[in-house]
Amino acid sequence: QVQLVESGGGLVQAGGSLRLSCAASGSRFSTMAWYRQAPGKQRELVASVSSGGDTTYIDSVKGRFTISRDNAKNTVYLEMNSLKPEDTGVYYCNARVFGHSFWGQGTQVTISS
């Protein structure tokens, strides 16, 4: 049974930092990623990391966010710096293997101006 458990969300002021973690169990995964969904908007891919460490980012977070994974711990992280109010949303962990996609429950990130 696959489980993804996120932690690390919260409320911070603009310019602050947060670190999200997602601990996975039940499988090893090829690609792990973070998505976010702001109120009234569609869920969007923020960053992804392959099993080999290749990363992708949406343009709006490049230079501010860093995704990483610890394969030994089956955990993916999202280090978020220089946070902006537009980064506010529910952040979801996603993990994929053999064509299957799994989601965490989401963690709220709120950035105050």
C-alpha positions in Angstrom: 0.0 0.0 0.0 1.5 3.3 -1.1 1.5 6.2 1.2 2.8 9.7 0.8 2.9 11.8 3.9 3.7 15.5 3.6 4.9 17.9 6.3 6.5 21.3 6.6 3.8 23.7 5.5 2.8 26.7 7.4 2.4 30.5 7.5 5.4 32.7 6.8 6.0 36.3 5.8 7.0 37.2 2.3 10.8 36.7 1.9 10.8 33.8 4.3 11.6 30.2 3.8 9.9 26.8 4.3 11.0 23.2 3.7 8.5 20.6 2.7 9.1 16.9 3.1 7.2 14.0 1.7 7.9 10.5 3.1 6.9 7.7 0.8 6.3 4.1 1.6 5.0 1.0 -0.2 7.2 1.3 -3.3 10.2 2.8 -4.9 9.4 5.6 -7.4 10.8 6.8 -10.6 9.8 10.5 -10.6 8.8 12.4 -7.5 7.3 15.9 -7.7 5.6 18.7 -5.9 2.5 20.3 -7.2 0.5 23.2 -5.8 -3.0 24.5 -6.1 -3.9 28.1 -5.3 -7.5 29.0 -4.5 -9.6 29.1 -7.7 -6.7 27.9 -9.8 -5.8 24.6 -11.4 -3.2 22.4 -9.8 0.3 23.0 -11.3 3.6 21.2 -11.4 6.1 23.1 -9.3 9.2 20.9 -9.5 10.1 17.3 -10.2 13.1 15.1 -9.6 13.9 11.8 -11.3 15.4 8.8 -9.6 18.7 9.8 -11.1 18.5 13.3 -9.7 17.4 15.3 -12.8 15.2 18.2 -11.9 12.7 20.5 -13.5 11.0 23.7 -12.2 8.4 26.0 -13.4 9.8 29.4 -14.3 8.2 31.3 -11.4 10.2 29.3 -8.8 13.6 28.9 -10.5 16.3 30.3 -8.4 14.1 30.2 -5.3 13.0 26.6 -4.8 15.1 23.5 -4.7 13.8 20.0 -5.0 15.8 17.0 -3.8 15.3 13.4 -2.8 16.9 10.9 -0.5 16.4 7.6 -2.1 17.6 5.7 1.0 14.8 7.4 3.0 12.3 7.3 0.0 11.7 11.0 0.8 11.5 14.1 -1.4 12.0 17.6 -0.2 11.2 21.1 -1.5 13.3 23.9 -0.1 11.5 27.2 -0.7 13.3 30.5 -0.2 12.3 34.1 -1.0 8.7 33.2 -0.7 6.1 35.4 -2.3 2.4 35.8 -1.6 1.7 34.2 -5.0 3.4 31.0 -3.7 0.4 30.5 -1.4 -1.5 27.3 -2.0 -1.9 23.6 -1.0 1.3 21.7 -1.9 0.9 18.1 -3.0 3.5 15.4 -3.2 3.3 13.2 -6.2 5.2 10.0 -7.0 5.1 7.9 -10.1 6.1 4.3 -10.9 5.2 2.0 -13.8 2.5 4.3 -15.1 0.8 4.8 -11.8 0.6 8.1 -10.0 0.1 8.6 -6.3 -0.7 11.7 -4.3 -0.2 12.9 -0.8 -2.9 14.6 1.2 -1.5 18.1 0.7 0.0 20.7 3.0 -1.0 24.3 3.2 1.5 27.0 2.5 0.5 30.6 3.2 2.7 33.6 2.5 1.6 36.9 4.0 2.6 40.2 2.5 
